[in-house]
């Protein structure tokens, strides 16, 4: 699948903020954006859940320039949120899409 066929003609940075578990909707959204070439960040409080989902999504996006990075983050903790934002700022130019579910 080419990025043009999928409708994504520019590489976007995308952050999906997770909640308890990582829902199939969140996985599908992240997977489709990564396959289309987006740099996807997913977050959650469980390291195992975040790493498992990120690895699966990243593996499925290997034929494109897309990627998925899992970051453990408790969004009720300001220190965790600041660390997440600092990491994204250090690794990417900007964040284009934010989904808070």
N, C-alpha and C positions, 0 to 999 in steps of 0.2 A: 504494500500500500504506500503510495507516495504521499508526501505532505500536501501536495496540491489536490490530489484526489480526496483527501480527508477534509479539505477546506482550510487547513492551517498552513498559511504561506509564510508566516513569520514565527520564529522561535519565541515561545512565551515561557515565562517563569510562573509557576502555579503552586499555591500552597493550599492544601486541604487540612483543615483543623478537624481532628477526629474527636470522638467521644467514646463512651464505653464500647469497647470492641471496635472493629473496623467494618462498617456495614458493606453489604454487596454494592449499594449505590455508590459509596465512596470509592470502593475498589474499581468499579466499572468506569467511573468518571476519571479517576487517576490513570487507569490503564489506557483508556482511549486518548487522553491528552498526551501521555508519554509516547504512545504509538504514533501520534501525529507529530511528534518532535518536541514537545514541551519538556522543560526541566521541572519535574514535579517534586515537591516536598510534601510528605505526609507526616502528621504528628499524632501522638497519643501518649498515654501514661504508661502503657505496658511495653517494655522493651521487646519482649518476644513477639507480641502482636505487630508492633510497628516494623520490626526487622523482617518478619515473615512476609508481611504484605509488600514492603518495599522491594525485597528480593524477587518476589514473584512478578511484580510490575516491571521492575528493571530488566529482568530476564526476557520478558515478553516484548520489550521495546528495543532489543539489541539491533534490530535491522534498521532503526532510524537514529536520528541524533537525539532522541528523547532519552530521559533518564528518570529514575525515581530514587529519592533519598529519604530515608526514614529518620525522624528526629524524636527522641523521647522528650515530651514537654507536658507539664501540668499547667494548663492555661489559667488556673486559679492562682498560680504562683508567679508574681511579677518578675522574680529573678529568672525563672525558666523562660518566660516569654521574652524578656530582654536578651537572654542568651540565644534564643532562636532567631530573633530579628538581627542580632549582631552576626550570627553565622551566615544568614542569607545575604546580608549586606557585604560580607567579606567574600562570598563565593559567587555572587551574581551582581549584575549591574542594577537590577530593579526587580520588583515583584509585580507582575502584570495582572494576575488573577488571584483572588482570595475567596475560598469557600469556607464558611464557618457553619458547620452543621450541628 
